[in-house]
Amino acid sequence: MRKGISRTLLVLLTSVTLAMPAVAHASKVSRGAILGAGVGLLTGNGLKGAIGGAVVGGGLGAVGQKGYKGHKARQGAKTGAVLGAGLGLLSGNGIEGALKGAVIGGAGGALLN
């Protein structure tokens, strides 16, 4: 098991090292999505973790942009977080569902605007 983890980490680090020049010229949204996907993958949740990390990282990157795009992303994040929290609460998962809904809704709202 440890051998597989070591190989996976080696491949991941090599890939990230080779991709760094391309990431340096990417937008904040792209960089956030790439970093978030890497973190999600490393948490051990596989593809689901990578996708969730990419969405949240991309949303954070969008919110961090300057100017009009950043302003629209922040407005979208607020709306998405409120809607996501409401839907999470109504799904029957209580506070935990509301928190998860707010995170995913906020990230999605930032990316869509």
Phi and psi in degrees as GROMACS dihedral restraints (atoms count N, CA, C in turn):
[ dihedral_restraints ]
;  ai    aj    ak    al  type     phi  dphi    fc
    3     4     5     6     1   -64.3    20    10
    4     5     6     7     1   -34.1    20    10
    6     7     8     9     1   -63.7    20    10
    7     8     9    10     1   -40.3    20    10
    9    10    11    12     1   -66.1    20    10
   10    11    12    13     1   -39.6    20    10
   12    13    14    15     1   -66.5    20    10
   13    14    15    16     1   -42.2    20    10
   15    16    17    18     1   -62.3    20    10
   16    17    18    19     1   -42.8    20    10
   18    19    20    21     1   -64.8    20    10
   19    20    21    22     1   -41.8    20    10
   21    22    23    24     1   -62.2    20    10
   22    23    24    25     1   -45.0    20    10
   24    25    26    27     1   -64.4    20    10
   25    26    27    28     1   -38.8    20    10
   27    28    29    30     1   -63.2    20    10
   28    29    30    31     1   -44.9    20    10
   30    31    32    33     1   -64.3    20    10
   31    32    33    34     1   -41.9    20    10
   33    34    35    36     1   -63.6    20    10
   34    35    36    37     1   -46.4    20    10
   36    37    38    39     1   -64.5    20    10
   37    38    39    40     1   -38.9    20    10
   39    40    41    42     1   -64.0    20    10
   40    41    42    43     1   -43.8    20    10
   42    43    44    45     1   -62.7    20    10
   43    44    45    46     1   -43.6    20    10
   45    46    47    48     1   -64.7    20    10
   46    47    48    49     1   -41.2    20    10
   48    49    50    51     1   -62.6    20    10
   49    50    51    52     1   -42.5    20    10
   51    52    53    54     1   -72.0    20    10
   52    53    54    55     1   -27.5    20    10
   54    55    56    57     1   -88.5    20    10
   55    56    57    58     1    -8.5    20    10
   57    58    59    60     1   -57.7    20    10
   58    59    60    61     1   -41.7    20    10
   60    61    62    63     1   -60.6    20    10
   61    62    63    64     1   -36.0    20    10
   63    64    65    66     1   -70.8    20    10
   64    65    66    67     1   -35.8    20    10
   66    67    68    69     1   -71.9    20    10
   67    68    69    70     1   -29.5    20    10
   69    70    71    72     1   -61.7    20    10
   70    71    72    73     1   -30.2    20    10
   72    73    74    75     1   -98.7    20    10
   73    74    75    76     1     1.8    20    10
   75    76    77    78     1   -79.5    20    10
   76    77    78    79     1   164.1    20    10
   78    79    80    81     1   -74.1    20    10
   79    80    81    82     1   170.0    20    10
   81    82    83    84     1   -62.6    20    10
   82    83    84    85     1   -34.4    20    10
   84    85    86    87     1   -65.4    20    10
   85    86    87    88     1   -45.9    20    10
   87    88    89    90     1   -64.5    20    10
   88    89    90    91     1   -45.2    20    10
   90    91    92    93     1   -62.4    20    10
   91    92    93    94     1   -42.2    20    10
   93    94    95    96     1   -63.6    20    10
   94    95    96    97     1   -40.2    20    10
   96    97    98    99     1   -66.6    20    10
   97    98    99   100     1   -41.1    20    10
   99   100   101   102     1   -66.1    20    10
  100   101   102   103     1   -47.2    20    10
  102   103   104   105     1   -64.5    20    10
  103   104   105   106     1   -41.1    20    10
  105   106   107   108     1   -63.9    20    10
  106   107   108   109     1   -39.3    20    10
  108   109   110   111     1   -64.9    20    10
  109   110   111   112     1   -39.1    20    10
  111   112   113   114     1   -64.1    20    10
  112   113   114   115     1   -43.7    20    10
  114   115   116   117     1   -65.5    20    10
  115   116   117   118     1   -42.9    20    10
  117   118   119   120     1   -62.2    20    10
  118   119   120   121     1   -36.2    20    10
  120   121   122   123     1   -70.3    20    10
  121   122   123   124     1   -39.4    20    10
  123   124   125   126     1   -72.8    20    10
  124   125   126   127     1   -18.9    20    10
  126   127   128   129     1   -71.7    20    10
  127   128   129   130     1   -12.4    20    10
  129   130   131   132     1    96.8    20    10
  130   131   132   133     1     9.3    20    10
  132   133   134   135     1   -93.7    20    10
  133   134   135   136     1     6.5    20    10
  135   136   137   138     1    65.8    20    10
  136   137   138   139     1  -142.2    20    10
  138   139   140   141     1   -64.4    20    10
  139   140   141   142     1   -38.3    20    10
  141   142   143   144     1   -62.2    20    10
  142   143   144   145     1   -41.6    20    10
  144   145   146   147     1   -66.7    20    10
  145   146   147   148     1   -38.7    20    10
  147   148   149   150     1   -65.5    20    10
  148   149   150   151     1   -42.2    20    10
  150   151   152   153     1   -66.8    20    10
  151   152   153   154     1   -45.2    20    10
  153   154   155   156     1   -61.8    20    10
  154   155   156   157     1   -41.4    20    10
  156   157   158   159     1   -64.5    20    10
  157   158   159   160     1   -38.1    20    10
  159   160   161   162     1   -65.9    20    10
  160   161   162   163     1   -40.5    20    10
  162   163   164   165     1   -65.2    20    10
  163   164   165   166     1   -48.4    20    10
  165   166   167   168     1   -66.7    20    10
  166   167   168   169     1   -43.0    20    10
  168   169   170   171     1   -64.0    20    10
  169   170   171   172     1   -41.1    20    10
  171   172   173   174     1   -64.9    20    10
  172   173   174   175     1   -39.0    20    10
  174   175   176   177     1   -64.1    20    10
  175   176   177   178     1   -41.8    20    10
  177   178   179   180     1   -65.6    20    10
  178   179   180   181     1   -37.7    20    10
  180   181   182   183     1   -64.7    20    10
  181   182   183   184     1   -39.5    20    10
  183   184   185   186     1   -66.2    20    10
  184   185   186   187     1   -41.2    20    10
  186   187   188   189     1   -65.8    20    10
  187   188   189   190     1   -30.8    20    10
  189   190   191   192     1   -80.0    20    10
  190   191   192   193     1    -3.5    20    10
  192   193   194   195     1   -70.1    20    10
  193   194   195   196     1   153.3    20    10
  195   196   197   198     1   -92.6    20    10
  196   197   198   199     1   162.6    20    10
  198   199   200   201     1    78.1    20    10
  199   200   201   202     1  -154.9    20    10
  201   202   203   204     1   -64.1    20    10
  202   203   204   205     1   -41.3    20    10
  204   205   206   207     1   -61.5    20    10
  205   206   207   208     1   -42.5    20    10
  207   208   209   210     1   -65.8    20    10
  208   209   210   211     1   -38.8    20    10
  210   211   212   213     1   -62.5    20    10
  211   212   213   214     1   -46.3    20    10
  213   214   215   216     1   -64.6    20    10
  214   215   216   217     1   -37.8    20    10
  216   217   218   219     1   -64.9    20    10
  217   218   219   220     1   -40.5    20    10
  219   220   221   222     1   -66.0    20    10
  220   221   222   223     1   -39.2    20    10
  222   223   224   225     1   -63.6    20    10
  223   224   225   226     1   -43.6    20    10
  225   226   227   228     1   -64.5    20    10
  226   227   228   229     1   -36.2    20    10
  228   229   230   231     1   -65.7    20    10
  229   230   231   232     1   -40.2    20    10
  231   232   233   234     1   -63.6    20    10
  232   233   234   235     1   -47.4    20    10
  234   235   236   237     1   -63.4    20    10
  235   236   237   238     1   -45.8    20    10
  237   238   239   240     1   -62.7    20    10
  238   239   240   241     1   -38.3    20    10
  240   241   242   243     1   -66.0    20    10
  241   242   243   244     1   -41.6    20    10
  243   244   245   246     1   -65.6    20    10
  244   245   246   247     1   -47.0    20    10
  246   247   248   249     1   -63.9    20    10
  247   248   249   250     1   -42.7    20    10
  249   250   251   252     1   -63.4    20    10
  250   251   252   253     1   -40.7    20    10
  252   253   254   255     1   -65.1    20    10
  253   254   255   256     1   -41.4    20    10
  255   256   257   258     1   -62.6    20    10
  256   257   258   259     1   -45.3    20    10
  258   259   260   261     1   -66.9    20    10
  259   260   261   262     1   -37.7    20    10
  261   262   263   264     1   -64.8    20    10
  262   263   264   265     1   -37.0    20    10
  264   265   266   267     1   -70.1    20    10
  265   266   267   268     1   -40.0    20    10
  267   268   269   270     1   -72.8    20    10
  268   269   270   271     1   -17.4    20    10
  270   271   272   273     1   -73.5    20    10
  271   272   273   274     1   -10.3    20    10
  273   274   275   276     1    95.9    20    10
  274   275   276   277     1     8.2    20    10
  276   277   278   279     1   -97.2    20    10
  277   278   279   280     1     7.1    20    10
  279   280   281   282     1    66.0    20    10
  280   281   282   283     1  -145.1    20    10
  282   283   284   285     1   -64.8    20    10
  283   284   285   286     1   -38.6    20    10
  285   286   287   288     1   -61.2    20    10
  286   287   288   289     1   -42.4    20    10
  288   289   290   291     1   -65.0    20    10
  289   290   291   292     1   -37.5    20    10
  291   292   293   294     1   -66.2    20    10
  292   293   294   295     1   -40.9    20    10
  294   295   296   297     1   -66.1    20    10
  295   296   297   298     1   -45.1    20    10
  297   298   299   300     1   -63.0    20    10
  298   299   300   301     1   -41.8    20    10
  300   301   302   303     1   -63.2    20    10
  301   302   303   304     1   -38.1    20    10
  303   304   305   306     1   -66.8    20    10
  304   305   306   307     1   -40.3    20    10
  306   307   308   309     1   -66.5    20    10
  307   308   309   310     1   -50.5    20    10
  309   310   311   312     1   -68.4    20    10
  310   311   312   313     1   -41.1    20    10
  312   313   314   315     1   -63.7    20    10
  313   314   315   316     1   -40.6    20    10
  315   316   317   318     1   -65.7    20    10
  316   317   318   319     1   -43.5    20    10
  318   319   320   321     1   -65.0    20    10
  319   320   321   322     1   -44.0    20    10
  321   322   323   324     1   -64.6    20    10
  322   323   324   325     1   -40.8    20    10
  324   325   326   327     1   -63.4    20    10
  325   326   327   328     1   -37.3    20    10
  327   328   329   330     1   -67.8    20    10
  328   329   330   331     1   -38.1    20    10
  330   331   332   333     1   -73.1    20    10
  331   332   333   334     1   -32.9    20    10
  333   334   335   336     1   -78.3    20    10
  334   335   336   337     1   -19.1    20    10
